[in-house]
Amino acid sequence: MSEYRSISHSISRLSAHIVCMTKYRYHVLEGDVQKRCRDLLIQICNSEDVNILKGVLSKDHVHIILNIHPH
C-alpha cells in the first residue's frame, strides 16, 4: 500500500513516464552537465512532492518514471 497515495476521500496511484531528448540527439549530457541536470531534476521533484521511481540520464536523452500526487 506504500506505492499508493491517499488524501481525505480518495486513494490513487498516478505515474508518468517522461522521455526528453536533446535536439538532433546531440551528445551534450556528459560530465558536469549530466550531474547538474540530475541535481536539478531531483531538486524540482522534491519541491513539487513528486517521487522518482526510476530515472536514467544518457548522453542524448533522459528517461524518468514519476509518481505524482493528485492535487
Summary of the structure (lengths in Angstrom):
residues: 71
radius of gyration: 14.5
end to end distance: 19.0
largest distance: 46.4
contacts: 160
relative contact order: 0.30
helix: 27%
strand: 42%
